[in-house]
């Protein structure tokens, strides 16, 4: 095998690894966001006294 062929194989492997890592990272980020969002909404409501969804004051 030549150096060019090895380089192409290495590039393909790196691109596959990047693609898989990106997909996994996006899924993990979405899960964490869904877990944190209710806590952030509640924190905002308690600190400002205003509902972040409907903008009504208590």
C-alpha distance matrix in Angstrom:
0.0 3.7 6.7 8.2 6.3 6.9 10.2 11.1 10.7 12.8 15.2 15.7 16.5 18.8 20.6 21.2 22.6 24.7 26.1 27.0 28.6 30.5 31.9 33.0 34.6 36.5 37.9 39.0 40.6 42.5 43.8 44.9 46.6 48.5 49.8 50.8 52.4 55.6 56.2 55.8 58.2 60.7 60.4 61.0 64.0 65.5 65.1 66.4 68.7 67.3 65.3 61.9 61.7 65.2 66.3 69.6 71.3 72.7
3.7 0.0 3.8 5.4 5.3 6.4 8.6 10.1 10.9 12.5 14.4 15.6 16.8 18.5 20.2 21.5 22.8 24.5 26.1 27.4 28.7 30.4 32.2 33.4 34.6 36.5 38.2 39.2 40.6 42.6 44.1 45.1 46.6 48.7 50.0 50.8 52.3 55.7 56.1 55.5 57.9 60.6 60.1 60.5 63.6 65.2 64.5 65.7 68.2 66.7 64.9 61.4 61.4 64.8 65.7 69.1 70.8 72.3
6.7 3.8 0.0 3.8 5.5 5.1 6.0 8.6 9.9 10.4 12.2 14.2 15.3 16.3 18.3 20.0 21.0 22.3 24.3 25.8 26.7 28.3 30.4 31.6 32.4 34.4 36.4 37.2 38.3 40.5 42.2 42.9 44.3 46.6 47.9 48.4 50.0 53.4 53.7 52.9 55.5 58.1 57.4 57.8 61.0 62.5 61.7 62.9 65.5 64.1 62.4 58.9 59.1 62.5 63.3 66.7 68.2 69.8
8.2 5.4 3.8 0.0 3.8 5.5 5.0 6.2 8.7 9.8 10.5 12.3 14.3 15.2 16.5 18.4 19.9 20.9 22.5 24.4 25.6 26.8 28.8 30.4 31.2 32.9 34.9 36.1 37.0 39.0 40.9 41.7 42.9 45.2 46.7 47.3 48.6 52.0 52.5 51.6 54.0 56.8 56.2 56.5 59.6 61.3 60.5 61.5 64.1 62.5 60.7 57.1 57.2 60.5 61.3 64.8 66.5 68.2
6.3 5.3 5.5 3.8 0.0 3.8 5.4 5.1 6.3 8.6 9.9 10.6 12.4 14.3 15.4 16.7 18.5 20.0 21.2 22.8 24.3 25.8 27.4 28.9 30.2 31.8 33.5 34.8 36.1 37.9 39.6 40.7 42.0 44.0 45.6 46.4 47.7 51.1 51.8 51.1 53.4 56.1 55.8 56.2 59.2 60.9 60.3 61.4 63.8 62.2 60.2 56.7 56.5 59.9 61.0 64.4 66.1 67.7
6.9 6.4 5.1 5.5 3.8 0.0 3.8 5.4 5.1 6.1 8.6 9.9 10.6 12.3 14.3 15.4 16.5 18.3 20.0 21.2 22.4 24.2 26.0 27.1 28.3 30.3 32.0 32.9 34.3 36.4 37.8 38.7 40.3 42.4 43.7 44.5 46.0 49.4 49.8 49.2 51.7 54.3 53.8 54.4 57.5 59.0 58.4 59.6 62.1 60.7 58.8 55.3 55.4 58.8 59.8 63.2 64.7 66.2
10.2 8.6 6.0 5.0 5.4 3.8 0.0 3.8 5.4 5.1 6.1 8.6 9.9 10.5 12.3 14.3 15.3 16.3 18.3 20.0 20.9 22.3 24.5 25.8 26.6 28.5 30.5 31.4 32.4 34.6 36.3 37.1 38.4 40.7 42.0 42.6 44.0 47.5 47.9 47.1 49.5 52.2 51.7 52.0 55.2 56.7 56.0 57.1 59.7 58.2 56.5 52.9 53.1 56.5 57.3 60.7 62.3 63.9
11.1 10.1 8.6 6.2 5.1 5.4 3.8 0.0 3.8 5.4 5.1 6.2 8.6 9.9 10.6 12.3 14.2 15.2 16.5 18.4 19.9 21.0 22.8 24.5 25.6 27.0 29.0 30.3 31.4 33.2 35.0 36.1 37.2 39.4 41.0 41.7 42.9 46.3 47.0 46.3 48.5 51.3 51.0 51.2 54.2 56.0 55.5 56.4 58.8 57.2 55.2 51.7 51.5 54.9 55.9 59.4 61.1 62.7
10.7 10.9 9.9 8.7 6.3 5.1 5.4 3.8 0.0 3.8 5.4 5.1 6.2 8.6 9.9 10.6 12.3 14.2 15.4 16.6 18.3 19.9 21.4 22.7 24.2 25.9 27.5 28.7 30.2 32.0 33.5 34.7 36.1 38.0 39.5 40.5 41.9 45.2 45.8 45.4 47.7 50.3 50.1 50.6 53.5 55.2 54.8 56.0 58.2 56.7 54.7 51.2 51.0 54.5 55.7 59.0 60.7 62.1
12.8 12.5 10.4 9.8 8.6 6.1 5.1 5.4 3.8 0.0 3.8 5.4 5.1 6.1 8.6 9.9 10.5 12.2 14.2 15.4 16.3 18.2 20.1 21.1 22.2 24.3 26.0 26.9 28.2 30.3 31.8 32.6 34.2 36.4 37.6 38.3 39.9 43.3 43.7 43.1 45.6 48.2 47.7 48.3 51.4 52.8 52.3 53.6 56.0 54.6 52.8 49.3 49.4 52.9 53.9 57.2 58.7 60.1
15.2 14.4 12.2 10.5 9.9 8.6 6.1 5.1 5.4 3.8 0.0 3.8 5.4 5.1 6.2 8.6 9.9 10.4 12.2 14.3 15.2 16.3 18.5 20.0 20.8 22.4 24.5 25.7 26.6 28.6 30.5 31.3 32.5 34.7 36.2 36.9 38.2 41.6 42.2 41.3 43.7 46.4 46.0 46.3 49.4 51.1 50.5 51.5 53.9 52.4 50.6 47.0 47.0 50.5 51.4 54.8 56.4 58.0
15.7 15.6 14.2 12.3 10.6 9.9 8.6 6.2 5.1 5.4 3.8 0.0 3.8 5.5 5.2 6.2 8.6 9.9 10.6 12.4 14.2 15.3 16.7 18.5 19.9 21.3 23.0 24.5 25.7 27.3 29.1 30.4 31.6 33.5 35.1 36.1 37.3 40.6 41.5 40.9 43.0 45.8 45.7 46.0 48.9 50.7 50.4 51.4 53.6 52.0 49.9 46.4 46.1 49.5 50.7 54.1 55.9 57.3
16.5 16.8 15.3 14.3 12.4 10.6 9.9 8.6 6.2 5.1 5.4 3.8 0.0 3.8 5.5 5.1 6.2 8.6 9.9 10.7 12.2 14.2 15.6 16.6 18.1 20.1 21.5 22.6 24.2 26.0 27.4 28.6 30.1 32.0 33.4 34.4 36.0 39.2 39.8 39.4 41.8 44.3 44.2 44.8 47.7 49.3 49.1 50.3 52.5 51.0 49.0 45.6 45.5 49.0 50.2 53.4 55.0 56.3
18.8 18.5 16.3 15.2 14.3 12.3 10.5 9.9 8.6 6.1 5.1 5.5 3.8 0.0 3.8 5.5 5.1 6.1 8.6 9.9 10.4 12.1 14.3 15.4 16.1 18.2 20.1 20.9 22.1 24.3 25.8 26.6 28.1 30.3 31.6 32.3 33.8 37.2 37.6 37.0 39.5 42.0 41.6 42.2 45.2 46.8 46.3 47.5 49.9 48.5 46.6 43.2 43.3 46.8 47.8 51.1 52.6 53.9
20.6 20.2 18.3 16.5 15.4 14.3 12.3 10.6 9.9 8.6 6.2 5.2 5.5 3.8 0.0 3.8 5.4 5.0 6.1 8.6 9.8 10.4 12.4 14.3 15.1 16.5 18.5 20.0 20.9 22.6 24.6 25.7 26.7 28.8 30.5 31.2 32.4 35.8 36.6 35.8 38.0 40.8 40.6 40.9 43.9 45.6 45.3 46.2 48.5 46.9 44.8 41.3 41.2 44.6 45.7 49.1 50.8 52.3
21.2 21.5 20.0 18.4 16.7 15.4 14.3 12.3 10.6 9.9 8.6 6.2 5.1 5.5 3.8 0.0 3.8 5.4 5.1 6.2 8.5 9.9 10.8 12.4 14.2 15.5 16.9 18.5 20.0 21.5 23.0 24.5 25.9 27.6 29.2 30.4 31.6 34.8 35.7 35.4 37.5 40.1 40.2 40.8 43.5 45.3 45.2 46.3 48.3 46.7 44.5 41.1 40.8 44.3 45.6 48.8 50.6 51.9
22.6 22.8 21.0 19.9 18.5 16.5 15.3 14.2 12.3 10.5 9.9 8.6 6.2 5.1 5.4 3.8 0.0 3.8 5.5 5.2 6.0 8.5 10.0 10.6 12.0 14.2 15.6 16.4 18.1 20.1 21.3 22.4 24.1 26.0 27.2 28.3 29.9 33.1 33.6 33.4 35.8 38.2 38.1 38.9 41.7 43.2 43.1 44.4 46.5 45.2 43.1 39.8 39.8 43.4 44.5 47.7 49.2 50.3
24.7 24.5 22.3 20.9 20.0 18.3 16.3 15.2 14.2 12.2 10.4 9.9 8.6 6.1 5.0 5.4 3.8 0.0 3.8 5.5 5.2 6.0 8.7 10.0 10.4 12.2 14.3 15.3 16.2 18.3 20.1 20.9 22.1 24.4 25.8 26.5 27.8 31.2 31.8 31.2 33.5 36.2 35.9 36.4 39.3 41.0 40.7 41.8 44.0 42.6 40.6 37.2 37.2 40.8 41.8 45.1 46.6 48.0
26.1 26.1 24.3 22.5 21.2 20.0 18.3 16.5 15.4 14.2 12.2 10.6 9.9 8.6 6.1 5.1 5.5 3.8 0.0 3.8 5.5 5.2 6.3 8.7 9.9 10.7 12.6 14.4 15.4 16.8 18.7 20.2 21.1 23.0 24.8 25.8 26.8 30.1 31.1 30.6 32.6 35.4 35.5 35.9 38.6 40.5 40.4 41.4 43.4 41.7 39.5 36.1 35.7 39.2 40.5 43.8 45.6 46.9
27.0 27.4 25.8 24.4 22.8 21.2 20.0 18.4 16.6 15.4 14.3 12.4 10.7 9.9 8.6 6.2 5.2 5.5 3.8 0.0 3.8 5.4 5.2 6.2 8.6 10.0 10.9 12.4 14.3 15.7 16.9 18.6 20.1 21.6 23.1 24.5 25.9 28.9 29.9 29.8 31.9 34.4 34.6 35.4 38.0 39.7 39.9 41.1 42.9 41.4 39.1 35.9 35.5 39.1 40.6 43.6 45.3 46.3
28.6 28.7 26.7 25.6 24.3 22.4 20.9 19.9 18.3 16.3 15.2 14.2 12.2 10.4 9.8 8.5 6.0 5.2 5.5 3.8 0.0 3.8 5.5 5.2 6.0 8.6 10.0 10.5 12.1 14.2 15.5 16.4 18.1 20.1 21.3 22.3 23.9 27.1 27.6 27.4 29.8 32.2 32.1 33.0 35.8 37.3 37.3 38.6 40.6 39.4 37.2 34.0 34.1 37.7 38.9 41.9 43.4 44.4
30.5 30.4 28.3 26.8 25.8 24.2 22.3 21.0 19.9 18.2 16.3 15.3 14.2 12.1 10.4 9.9 8.5 6.0 5.2 5.4 3.8 0.0 3.8 5.5 5.1 6.1 8.7 9.9 10.4 12.3 14.3 15.3 16.3 18.4 20.1 20.8 22.0 25.4 26.2 25.6 27.7 30.4 30.4 30.9 33.7 35.5 35.4 36.4 38.5 36.9 34.8 31.5 31.4 35.0 36.1 39.3 40.9 42.2
31.9 32.2 30.4 28.8 27.4 26.0 24.5 22.8 21.4 20.1 18.5 16.7 15.6 14.3 12.4 10.8 10.0 8.7 6.3 5.2 5.5 3.8 0.0 3.8 5.4 5.2 6.3 8.7 10.0 10.8 12.6 14.5 15.4 16.9 18.8 20.2 21.1 24.2 25.5 25.3 27.1 29.7 30.2 30.7 33.2 35.1 35.4 36.4 38.1 36.5 34.0 30.8 30.3 33.9 35.4 38.5 40.3 41.4
33.0 33.4 31.6 30.4 28.9 27.1 25.8 24.5 22.7 21.1 20.0 18.5 16.6 15.4 14.3 12.4 10.6 10.0 8.7 6.2 5.2 5.5 3.8 0.0 3.8 5.5 5.2 6.2 8.6 10.0 10.8 12.4 14.3 15.7 16.9 18.5 20.1 22.9 23.8 24.0 26.2 28.4 28.8 29.8 32.3 33.9 34.3 35.6 37.3 36.0 33.6 30.6 30.3 34.0 35.5 38.3 39.8 40.7
34.6 34.6 32.4 31.2 30.2 28.3 26.6 25.6 24.2 22.2 20.8 19.9 18.1 16.1 15.1 14.2 12.0 10.4 9.9 8.6 6.0 5.1 5.4 3.8 0.0 3.8 5.4 5.1 6.1 8.6 9.9 10.5 12.1 14.3 15.5 16.3 17.9 21.1 21.7 21.5 23.8 26.2 26.2 27.1 29.8 31.3 31.4 32.8 34.7 33.4 31.3 28.2 28.3 32.0 33.2 36.1 37.5 38.4
36.5 36.5 34.4 32.9 31.8 30.3 28.5 27.0 25.9 24.3 22.4 21.3 20.1 18.2 16.5 15.5 14.2 12.2 10.7 10.0 8.6 6.1 5.2 5.5 3.8 0.0 3.8 5.5 5.1 6.2 8.7 10.0 10.4 12.4 14.4 15.3 16.1 19.4 20.5 20.1 22.0 24.7 25.1 25.5 28.1 30.0 30.2 31.2 33.0 31.4 29.0 25.8 25.6 29.2 30.6 33.6 35.2 36.4
37.9 38.2 36.4 34.9 33.5 32.0 30.5 29.0 27.5 26.0 24.5 23.0 21.5 20.1 18.5 16.9 15.6 14.3 12.6 10.9 10.0 8.7 6.3 5.2 5.4 3.8 0.0 3.8 5.5 5.2 6.3 8.8 9.9 10.8 12.7 14.4 15.5 18.3 19.6 19.9 21.6 24.0 24.8 25.6 27.8 29.7 30.3 31.5 32.9 31.4 28.8 25.9 25.4 29.0 30.7 33.4 35.1 35.9
39.0 39.2 37.2 36.1 34.8 32.9 31.4 30.3 28.7 26.9 25.7 24.5 22.6 20.9 20.0 18.5 16.4 15.3 14.4 12.4 10.5 9.9 8.7 6.2 5.1 5.5 3.8 0.0 3.8 5.4 5.2 6.2 8.6 10.0 10.8 12.3 14.2 17.0 17.7 18.1 20.4 22.4 22.8 24.1 26.4 27.8 28.4 30.0 31.5 30.4 28.1 25.3 25.3 29.0 30.4 33.0 34.3 34.9
40.6 40.6 38.3 37.0 36.1 34.3 32.4 31.4 30.2 28.2 26.6 25.7 24.2 22.1 20.9 20.0 18.1 16.2 15.4 14.3 12.1 10.4 10.0 8.6 6.1 5.1 5.5 3.8 0.0 3.8 5.4 5.1 6.0 8.6 9.9 10.4 11.9 15.1 15.8 15.5 17.8 20.2 20.4 21.2 23.8 25.4 25.7 27.0 28.8 27.5 25.4 22.3 22.5 26.3 27.4 30.2 31.5 32.4
42.5 42.6 40.5 39.0 37.9 36.4 34.6 33.2 32.0 30.3 28.6 27.3 26.0 24.3 22.6 21.5 20.1 18.3 16.8 15.7 14.2 12.3 10.8 10.0 8.6 6.2 5.2 5.4 3.8 0.0 3.8 5.5 5.1 6.2 8.7 10.0 10.5 13.5 15.0 15.0 16.5 19.1 19.9 20.6 22.7 24.7 25.4 26.4 27.8 26.2 23.6 20.7 20.3 24.0 25.6 28.3 29.9 30.8
43.8 44.1 42.2 40.9 39.6 37.8 36.3 35.0 33.5 31.8 30.5 29.1 27.4 25.8 24.6 23.0 21.3 20.1 18.7 16.9 15.5 14.3 12.6 10.8 9.9 8.7 6.3 5.2 5.4 3.8 0.0 3.8 5.4 5.2 6.4 8.8 10.2 12.4 13.8 14.7 16.4 18.3 19.3 20.6 22.5 24.1 25.2 26.6 27.7 26.5 23.8 21.3 21.0 24.8 26.4 28.8 30.2 30.6
44.9 45.1 42.9 41.7 40.7 38.7 37.1 36.1 34.7 32.6 31.3 30.4 28.6 26.6 25.7 24.5 22.4 20.9 20.2 18.6 16.4 15.3 14.5 12.4 10.5 10.0 8.8 6.2 5.1 5.5 3.8 0.0 3.8 5.5 5.1 6.1 8.5 11.1 11.4 12.1 14.5 16.3 16.7 18.2 20.4 21.7 22.4 24.2 25.5 24.7 22.5 20.0 20.3 24.1 25.3 27.6 28.6 29.0
46.6 46.6 44.3 42.9 42.0 40.3 38.4 37.2 36.1 34.2 32.5 31.6 30.1 28.1 26.7 25.9 24.1 22.1 21.1 20.1 18.1 16.3 15.4 14.3 12.1 10.4 9.9 8.6 6.0 5.1 5.4 3.8 0.0 3.8 5.4 5.1 5.8 9.1 10.2 10.0 11.9 14.3 14.9 15.8 18.0 19.8 20.4 21.7 23.1 21.8 19.5 16.7 17.0 20.8 22.0 24.5 25.7 26.5
48.5 48.7 46.6 45.2 44.0 42.4 40.7 39.4 38.0 36.4 34.7 33.5 32.0 30.3 28.8 27.6 26.0 24.4 23.0 21.6 20.1 18.4 16.9 15.7 14.3 12.4 10.8 10.0 8.6 6.2 5.2 5.5 3.8 0.0 3.8 5.6 5.5 7.6 9.7 10.5 11.5 13.6 15.1 16.1 17.7 19.5 20.9 22.0 22.8 21.4 18.7 16.3 15.9 19.7 21.4 23.6 25.0 25.4
49.8 50.0 47.9 46.7 45.6 43.7 42.0 41.0 39.5 37.6 36.2 35.1 33.4 31.6 30.5 29.2 27.2 25.8 24.8 23.1 21.3 20.1 18.8 16.9 15.5 14.4 12.7 10.8 9.9 8.7 6.4 5.1 5.4 3.8 0.0 3.8 5.8 6.8 7.7 9.6 11.3 12.4 13.6 15.5 17.0 18.2 19.7 21.4 22.2 21.4 19.0 17.1 17.3 21.0 22.4 24.2 25.1 25.0
50.8 50.8 48.4 47.3 46.4 44.5 42.6 41.7 40.5 38.3 36.9 36.1 34.4 32.3 31.2 30.4 28.3 26.5 25.8 24.5 22.3 20.8 20.2 18.5 16.3 15.3 14.4 12.3 10.4 10.0 8.8 6.1 5.1 5.6 3.8 0.0 3.8 5.8 5.4 6.3 8.8 10.2 10.6 12.4 14.5 15.6 16.5 18.4 19.5 18.9 16.9 14.8 15.8 19.5 20.3 22.3 22.9 23.1
52.4 52.3 50.0 48.6 47.7 46.0 44.0 42.9 41.9 39.9 38.2 37.3 36.0 33.8 32.4 31.6 29.9 27.8 26.8 25.9 23.9 22.0 21.1 20.1 17.9 16.1 15.5 14.2 11.9 10.5 10.2 8.5 5.8 5.5 5.8 3.8 0.0 3.8 5.4 5.1 6.2 8.7 9.8 10.6 12.4 14.3 15.4 16.5 17.5 16.3 13.9 11.6 12.1 15.9 16.9 19.1 20.1 20.7
55.6 55.7 53.4 52.0 51.1 49.4 47.5 46.3 45.2 43.3 41.6 40.6 39.2 37.2 35.8 34.8 33.1 31.2 30.1 28.9 27.1 25.4 24.2 22.9 21.1 19.4 18.3 17.0 15.1 13.5 12.4 11.1 9.1 7.6 6.8 5.8 3.8 0.0 3.8 5.5 5.1 6.2 8.6 10.0 10.6 12.3 14.3 15.5 15.8 14.8 12.3 10.9 11.3 14.8 16.0 17.5 18.3 18.3
56.2 56.1 53.7 52.5 51.8 49.8 47.9 47.0 45.8 43.7 42.2 41.5 39.8 37.6 36.6 35.7 33.6 31.8 31.1 29.9 27.6 26.2 25.5 23.8 21.7 20.5 19.6 17.7 15.8 15.0 13.8 11.4 10.2 9.7 7.7 5.4 5.4 3.8 0.0 3.8 5.5 5.2 6.1 8.6 9.9 10.6 12.2 14.2 14.9 14.8 13.1 11.9 13.4 16.7 17.2 18.5 18.6 18.3
55.8 55.5 52.9 51.6 51.1 49.2 47.1 46.3 45.4 43.1 41.3 40.9 39.4 37.0 35.8 35.4 33.4 31.2 30.6 29.8 27.4 25.6 25.3 24.0 21.5 20.1 19.9 18.1 15.5 15.0 14.7 12.1 10.0 10.5 9.6 6.3 5.1 5.5 3.8 0.0 3.8 5.4 5.0 6.1 8.6 9.9 10.5 12.1 13.5 13.0 11.7 9.8 11.9 15.2 15.2 17.0 17.2 17.6
58.2 57.9 55.5 54.0 53.4 51.7 49.5 48.5 47.7 45.6 43.7 43.0 41.8 39.5 38.0 37.5 35.8 33.5 32.6 31.9 29.8 27.7 27.1 26.2 23.8 22.0 21.6 20.4 17.8 16.5 16.4 14.5 11.9 11.5 11.3 8.8 6.2 5.1 5.5 3.8 0.0 3.8 5.5 5.2 6.2 8.7 10.1 10.7 11.3 10.2 8.2 6.5 8.3 11.6 11.8 13.6 14.1 14.6
60.7 60.6 58.1 56.8 56.1 54.3 52.2 51.3 50.3 48.2 46.4 45.8 44.3 42.0 40.8 40.1 38.2 36.2 35.4 34.4 32.2 30.4 29.7 28.4 26.2 24.7 24.0 22.4 20.2 19.1 18.3 16.3 14.3 13.6 12.4 10.2 8.7 6.2 5.2 5.4 3.8 0.0 3.8 5.4 5.0 6.2 8.6 10.1 10.0 10.0 8.5 8.5 10.4 13.0 13.1 13.8 13.5 13.1
60.4 60.1 57.4 56.2 55.8 53.8 51.7 51.0 50.1 47.7 46.0 45.7 44.2 41.6 40.6 40.2 38.1 35.9 35.5 34.6 32.1 30.4 30.2 28.8 26.2 25.1 24.8 22.8 20.4 19.9 19.3 16.7 14.9 15.1 13.6 10.6 9.8 8.6 6.1 5.0 5.5 3.8 0.0 3.8 5.4 5.2 6.1 8.5 9.6 10.4 10.2 9.8 12.6 15.2 14.3 15.3 14.4 14.2
61.0 60.5 57.8 56.5 56.2 54.4 52.0 51.2 50.6 48.3 46.3 46.0 44.8 42.2 40.9 40.8 38.9 36.4 35.9 35.4 33.0 30.9 30.7 29.8 27.1 25.5 25.6 24.1 21.2 20.6 20.6 18.2 15.8 16.1 15.5 12.4 10.6 10.0 8.6 6.1 5.2 5.4 3.8 0.0 3.8 5.5 5.3 6.0 7.8 7.7 7.8 6.9 10.3 12.6 11.2 12.6 12.0 12.7
64.0 63.6 61.0 59.6 59.2 57.5 55.2 54.2 53.5 51.4 49.4 48.9 47.7 45.2 43.9 43.5 41.7 39.3 38.6 38.0 35.8 33.7 33.2 32.3 29.8 28.1 27.8 26.4 23.8 22.7 22.5 20.4 18.0 17.7 17.0 14.5 12.4 10.6 9.9 8.6 6.2 5.0 5.4 3.8 0.0 3.8 5.6 5.5 5.2 5.2 5.2 6.3 9.3 10.8 9.5 9.9 9.0 9.2
65.5 65.2 62.5 61.3 60.9 59.0 56.7 56.0 55.2 52.8 51.1 50.7 49.3 46.8 45.6 45.3 43.2 41.0 40.5 39.7 37.3 35.5 35.1 33.9 31.3 30.0 29.7 27.8 25.4 24.7 24.1 21.7 19.8 19.5 18.2 15.6 14.3 12.3 10.6 9.9 8.7 6.2 5.2 5.5 3.8 0.0 3.8 5.8 5.3 7.6 8.6 10.1 13.0 14.3 12.9 12.6 10.7 9.9
65.1 64.5 61.7 60.5 60.3 58.4 56.0 55.5 54.8 52.3 50.5 50.4 49.1 46.3 45.3 45.2 43.1 40.7 40.4 39.9 37.3 35.4 35.4 34.3 31.4 30.2 30.3 28.4 25.7 25.4 25.2 22.4 20.4 20.9 19.7 16.5 15.4 14.3 12.2 10.5 10.1 8.6 6.1 5.3 5.6 3.8 0.0 3.8 5.8 8.2 10.2 10.8 14.4 15.6 13.4 13.7 11.6 11.7
66.4 65.7 62.9 61.5 61.4 59.6 57.1 56.4 56.0 53.6 51.5 51.4 50.3 47.5 46.2 46.3 44.4 41.8 41.4 41.1 38.6 36.4 36.4 35.6 32.8 31.2 31.5 30.0 27.0 26.4 26.6 24.2 21.7 22.0 21.4 18.4 16.5 15.5 14.2 12.1 10.7 10.1 8.5 6.0 5.5 5.8 3.8 0.0 3.8 5.3 8.2 9.0 12.6 13.2 10.4 10.7 8.6 9.7
68.7 68.2 65.5 64.1 63.8 62.1 59.7 58.8 58.2 56.0 53.9 53.6 52.5 49.9 48.5 48.3 46.5 44.0 43.4 42.9 40.6 38.5 38.1 37.3 34.7 33.0 32.9 31.5 28.8 27.8 27.7 25.5 23.1 22.8 22.2 19.5 17.5 15.8 14.9 13.5 11.3 10.0 9.6 7.8 5.2 5.3 5.8 3.8 0.0 3.8 6.8 9.2 12.1 12.0 9.6 8.6 5.9 6.1
67.3 66.7 64.1 62.5 62.2 60.7 58.2 57.2 56.7 54.6 52.4 52.0 51.0 48.5 46.9 46.7 45.2 42.6 41.7 41.4 39.4 36.9 36.5 36.0 33.4 31.4 31.4 30.4 27.5 26.2 26.5 24.7 21.8 21.4 21.4 18.9 16.3 14.8 14.8 13.0 10.2 10.0 10.4 7.7 5.2 7.6 8.2 5.3 3.8 0.0 3.8 6.1 8.8 8.4 5.8 5.6 4.4 6.3
65.3 64.9 62.4 60.7 60.2 58.8 56.5 55.2 54.7 52.8 50.6 49.9 49.0 46.6 44.8 44.5 43.1 40.6 39.5 39.1 37.2 34.8 34.0 33.6 31.3 29.0 28.8 28.1 25.4 23.6 23.8 22.5 19.5 18.7 19.0 16.9 13.9 12.3 13.1 11.7 8.2 8.5 10.2 7.8 5.2 8.6 10.2 8.2 6.8 3.8 0.0 3.8 5.4 5.7 4.9 5.4 6.4 7.7
61.9 61.4 58.9 57.1 56.7 55.3 52.9 51.7 51.2 49.3 47.0 46.4 45.6 43.2 41.3 41.1 39.8 37.2 36.1 35.9 34.0 31.5 30.8 30.6 28.2 25.8 25.9 25.3 22.3 20.7 21.3 20.0 16.7 16.3 17.1 14.8 11.6 10.9 11.9 9.8 6.5 8.5 9.8 6.9 6.3 10.1 10.8 9.0 9.2 6.1 3.8 0.0 3.8 6.0 5.5 8.0 9.5 11.4
61.7 61.4 59.1 57.2 56.5 55.4 53.1 51.5 51.0 49.4 47.0 46.1 45.5 43.3 41.2 40.8 39.8 37.2 35.7 35.5 34.1 31.4 30.3 30.3 28.3 25.6 25.4 25.3 22.5 20.3 21.0 20.3 17.0 15.9 17.3 15.8 12.1 11.3 13.4 11.9 8.3 10.4 12.6 10.3 9.3 13.0 14.4 12.6 12.1 8.8 5.4 3.8 0.0 3.8 5.9 8.3 11.0 12.7
65.2 64.8 62.5 60.5 59.9 58.8 56.5 54.9 54.5 52.9 50.5 49.5 49.0 46.8 44.6 44.3 43.4 40.8 39.2 39.1 37.7 35.0 33.9 34.0 32.0 29.2 29.0 29.0 26.3 24.0 24.8 24.1 20.8 19.7 21.0 19.5 15.9 14.8 16.7 15.2 11.6 13.0 15.2 12.6 10.8 14.3 15.6 13.2 12.0 8.4 5.7 6.0 3.8 0.0 3.9 5.6 9.0 11.2
66.3 65.7 63.3 61.3 61.0 59.8 57.3 55.9 55.7 53.9 51.4 50.7 50.2 47.8 45.7 45.6 44.5 41.8 40.5 40.6 38.9 36.1 35.4 35.5 33.2 30.6 30.7 30.4 27.4 25.6 26.4 25.3 22.0 21.4 22.4 20.3 16.9 16.0 17.2 15.2 11.8 13.1 14.3 11.2 9.5 12.9 13.4 10.4 9.6 5.8 4.9 5.5 5.9 3.9 0.0 3.8 6.6 9.7
69.6 69.1 66.7 64.8 64.4 63.2 60.7 59.4 59.0 57.2 54.8 54.1 53.4 51.1 49.1 48.8 47.7 45.1 43.8 43.6 41.9 39.3 38.5 38.3 36.1 33.6 33.4 33.0 30.2 28.3 28.8 27.6 24.5 23.6 24.2 22.3 19.1 17.5 18.5 17.0 13.6 13.8 15.3 12.6 9.9 12.6 13.7 10.7 8.6 5.6 5.4 8.0 8.3 5.6 3.8 0.0 3.8 6.6
71.3 70.8 68.2 66.5 66.1 64.7 62.3 61.1 60.7 58.7 56.4 55.9 55.0 52.6 50.8 50.6 49.2 46.6 45.6 45.3 43.4 40.9 40.3 39.8 37.5 35.2 35.1 34.3 31.5 29.9 30.2 28.6 25.7 25.0 25.1 22.9 20.1 18.3 18.6 17.2 14.1 13.5 14.4 12.0 9.0 10.7 11.6 8.6 5.9 4.4 6.4 9.5 11.0 9.0 6.6 3.8 0.0 3.8
72.7 72.3 69.8 68.2 67.7 66.2 63.9 62.7 62.1 60.1 58.0 57.3 56.3 53.9 52.3 51.9 50.3 48.0 46.9 46.3 44.4 42.2 41.4 40.7 38.4 36.4 35.9 34.9 32.4 30.8 30.6 29.0 26.5 25.4 25.0 23.1 20.7 18.3 18.3 17.6 14.6 13.1 14.2 12.7 9.2 9.9 11.7 9.7 6.1 6.3 7.7 11.4 12.7 11.2 9.7 6.6 3.8 0.0
